[in-house]
Amino acid sequence: GVQTCALPISPAPPSPPVTPQLRPFHFERGAVHFPELALWLDAHNSRRPDEWAVVTHAHADHIARHKRVILTEPTALLLRHRLSGQREERVLRFGERTEFSGPRGNFALTLLPAGHILGSAMALVQWSGGTLLYTGDFRLRPSPACEACDFKGAHGCDWLVMETTFGRPEYVFPPTEHVVAELLAFCRAALADGKTPVLLGWTLGKAQELLCHLADSGLRVFVHESIQPLARVYRHQSVRMAAFETLRPKRLRTEPGSAGCVLICPPNFPKSPERGALGPCRFALATGWAMDSSCKYRSGVDAAFPLSDHADFHELIDFVRQVRPRRVFTTHGFAADFAATLRDLGFDAEALVSEEQLTLSLGVAPATTAGR
């Protein structure tokens, strides 16, 4: 499986006192932007050659055709399968503190394992104005498909910007081993009834995690052709997964000995032309939204299993308590609800909104007045 690594982060140089009430970044189109540093975190639009863009992981909603990117090696490998074209890549190891020069000041950047998908990273930014930890998507629960979340060196940061996809108390996931046991029981029951079990999950991340959980099942596994190249990257990174073959619907129906297999496909597969060639099937969706009782009906599947690569409500709270930031900004999902929860717990917290917002300067240049 994926090996976690020690994170020997050198101490940051002493910083001047900061005022945590001030927001030290712009929040533009869902991305964090440090104008004085020419630095973007998870920008959704292509950035210029004179700007650095941190790509926390290779999911489609976190990448764009940037000219200069900062990322981990697994993310770089996955990104090459998802986006064509040339770009300058600064590949950092987890825990490697690296110095950069911005137009109005220098900064240090450290990538820390986020536990979301293979290569996913949190970004710890240190500059003369303070220290900020940006989580991107993350989870604290261990997964056989990626590096374990580890945020040593970020404790007591001035600012924390965190995703809060499942930031309501009803989203507390059952133990992963229970979910996997139920998922395998679903597969075997479908096969016993002469039907093909089809597990639906995102092409990157969820599909590979399903392959990990099927590793010791003894079941024959086929993956959709869109999943196969990304799964091979995982395998080359020493992630232990079930052996798999590429899905060819006609062969599954006609080839002797092809019965008794499990398929792993993207969520839109049931509506694709390929589905008709498979004969009788049972569909199961793997998603954290399975905690909603209506999920399987809204998704048009036979079952839904709460297997998520995001932190649940309790993990989000535990994370903030462990990091102990001076101020918290929440984004994505139930950001406003979770910010209110944090305030009730005594934290200084605010939800970010999607509109562009101007803020005060980083402290590396004379302050500029702005609203927010």
N, C-alpha and C positions, 0 to 999 in steps of 0.2 A: 504494500500500500504506500501511500504518500508518507514520507518521513517529515516530521517537524524538525525545525532547526533551531539552534541556539541563536539568540538575538543580541549580540554584543554591541549595544548602541553606546557610543561615546557620549559623555555628558555635554549638554548644550552650553555655549558660553553664557555668562550672566546676562540677563535681559533687564532693561529698565522697567520700573513699575508700569503696569498696564491698567487701563480702566476697562474692566470686563463688560461694562454695560454697552460699550461701543462695539459695533460690528466691524471687524477688521477686513471685510471682503465685500464684494458685490455678489448678489445672487441673481444671475441673469439666465433666463430660459432654462431653469432647473440646474444650472451649473454654478460652482463656486469660482469666482474670478478675483485674483489679486492683481490689479492693474499695475501697481508700482513694481511688481516682481515679474510681470508678463507671464503669469502662471494661471492655468485653468485646471480644475479638477472635474473630470467627467463631463466635459463640454459636449453638447449634442450637435454642434455645428462646427465645420472645419475651421481650424485656427491657422493664423498666418505663420510664415517661416520664422518670424522673430519672436514667437510665443511658444512656451512649453505647455503641452497638454498631458496631464496624468491620466492614463487609462487604467482604472482600477480593476477591470476585468473585461472579458470579451463578449459579453451579452450585447445584443444589437442596440439596446437603448442606452448604452454607455460608450459607444464608439462613433467615430466620424473620420473623415479623410483629412486628418491633421498632417502637418508637415513635419512636426517634431513631437515625439511622444516619449513619455517616461512610463515604464511598465516592467513587470516581471518576465522572466524567460518563458514560462508556460503561456502567459497572456500573449506574448509576442508570437509564439508558434500558432496559437489559436487564431489570432488576429489575421495572420497571413492566409488562413483558409477563408476568412470572412470578408476581408477587404483587399482588393487588388491595389496596385500602384506602389510607388516608391515613397518612403518616409525615413526620416532620421530617427533611429531608435536608441534611447538610452536605457539599457536593460540593467536593472538593479537587483541585487540579491536581497532577500528578506533581512531586515536589520542593518543594512548597509547605509550609513549616514553619508550623504553625498552633497557637496557644496555646489551651488549654482549662482550665477550672476544675473540680477535683474536690472532693468534700466534705471531704477532709483534705489537699489539696495541689493545686497546679497541675501541668500537664504539657504538653509539646509533642508533636505528632504529625505525621509526614511520611509520605506514601504514595509508594512507589517501584515502578517497573514490575516485575512478576513474570514476564512472558513466558509465562504459562500460557494464558489466553484474552484476548480483547479487554477492556481495562480492568482486568485483574487486578493486584492491588497487594500489595506487602509493606508492613508497618506498622513504622515506626521510632518508638518511644516513648521520650521523654527526660523525666526528672523528677529531683527532688532526690536520689533514691536511686540513680540510674545511667541506663544506656541499654540498651534491649532491642530487638532486631530480630526480628519475627515474619514468617516467609516466606509463610504460607499455601501453596497449591500453586504451584509455580514450575518453570521450566526455563531453562537457559542457552542452548540451541540456538536460533538465530533462527527465526522463523516468519513467513510472509507474512500471517498472520491476526491478529497482535497486536503490541503494542509489545515491543521487545527488553528483556530483563531488564537492569536497571541499578540497582546498590545502592551507588552513590557516597554517601558521607556516613555509611555504616554500618560502615565498617572499624574494627576494634578495639573494637566494642561490648562491653559487659559480659556480656550474655546473648544467645544466639541460640536461638530456638525454630523448628525447621525440620521440614517434612514430609519423610518418607523412604519414599515409596511403593515405590520400586524400590531399596531399600537393600541389595541383595545383589550380589556380583560377576558373577553370571550375567546380570544385566540391564544390558547395555551395548548401546545401540541402534546399528544400522548407519547410515551417512550417509543423511540424509533424501532426497537426490536419488536414491539407489539404491532406496529403498523406493518412492518415487513412480514411478520408471520401471517397477518390477515391478507396481505397482498399475495403471498405464495399460496395460501389456501384458496383464494379466488382463482388463481391460475389452474391449480389442480382440479378444482371443481368444474371449471369450464372444459378442461380436457376430458374429464370423466364423462361429461355429457356430449362429447363429440364436437365441441366447438373450440375455436381458436381464441385464446386469450390475447387481447391487444392492450398493452400498457401504453398510455399516452403521457408524454412528458416533453418539455422543451428540448430542442435538438442539442443544445449545449448545456451541460450541467445536470439537469434532471435525468436525461436519457442515460448518461454515463453512471450516475448514481444508481439507477435501476440495474444496470449491468453489474455493478459491484454487489448489490444485494442478491443477485441471481447466481453469484459465483459458485456457491456450494449447493445449489438447488437440484442439480442433476438434470435440469430441463434444457432442451435444445432451444437456442435463442437466435432469432433473426432481428436485425435492425434495419430501419429504413435507410435508403441510400444517402439521405441528407445527414444522417447521424454518423455513418461509418467513418469518414475522414477525421472527424473530431474525436471519435472514440479511439482512433489509432494514436492520436496525440497523447491522450490519457495513458494508453498502454505504453508508449515510448517513454513516458514520465514515471514508469514503474507503478502505476495504479493497477491493482489486482481486480480484474473483472471477469465475468463469464466469457467463455469462448463464444464468438458470434459469427453469423454469416449475413450477407447482404440480402435484403428482402427482394425477392422476385415473385410477385403474386401468382403468376401462372405456374411456376415451378412448384410452389407450395401446394397447389391444388392437384397436380398431376404426377409429381415425382414419387415413386415408391419410397416409403420410409420417411417422408417429409411430414407426416402427421405427428401430432404430439409436440408441437413447438409453441414457443411464446414469441410474440412480436413486440418490439418497442418502436413506437412511431410518434411523430409530432402531433400536437392536439388537433390539427385540421385534417388528419388522415381520414376519419370516418366520412367526410364529405368529398373526398377525392375520388377520381375514376378508378384508382387502384383497388379501392375497397371492394368493389363488386366481384373481383376475381378471387376473393379469399373464401367465399362460402360462408357458412354460419360462424359468427364471431360474438364474443363478449368484450365490451370495452370498459376499461378502468382508467380514470384520470388520477395522476399523482400531483397534488397541489395542496398548499396550506389552506386554500379557500375551501377545502373539503370540510373544514370545521363548521361551515354553514350548511345547515340541513338541506337547503335547496340546491346545493352545488351540482349534484349529479343530474338533477332534473333540468337545471338551466344549461348544463353542458351536454345533455342528451347522451349520457353514458349509463352503463349498468351499475357502476360503483365508482366511488371517489375516495381516495386514501390521503390523509393529511401528512404527506411527506413533503416537507418544504426545505428550501435552502436559505431561508431567512430566519432571523431571530423571532421568537414568539414574545408575547407580552412580558412574561417573567424574565426572559433573557435580556430584553431591552432595559428593564429596571436594574437587573443585576449588573449589566454592563456599565450603566451610569454610576452606580454605587462604587464599582471597582475603579473606574477612571477618575472619579472625583474632580470633574472640571469646574472651573469658576463660573462658566456660563455654557448653556446648552442651546443649540438650534436644531430643530427637528424638521425633517423633510420627507416627502413621499408617504403614501398611505394615509394613516390616521395621525397626521402630524399635529394638528391642533389638539386633538383629544389627548395625545401622549404628552404634549407640552403641559397641558393642564394637570395631568397626573403627576408630572415631575414637580410642578409648583406646589401641589398638595403635599408632596414629600419633602418640601423645603429647598428644592433646587431652583436656581435662576434659569428659567427656560422660556423659549419663544419659538413659535412655529414660523417657518419661512413660507412665503407664498410664491407663486409662479411668476408674478409680474417682476419686471426689472426694478431693482431698488438701489438707490445710491446710498453710500455710507461714508463714514469718516475715514481719513487716511490711515495707512498702516503704521505710521510712526517713523518710516524711513524717509519721508519727505514732509515738507510743511503741510499742516492740516488744511483740508478744504471743507467748506461747509456743504452739507448735503442733507436732504430729508430721507426719511425711511418709512 
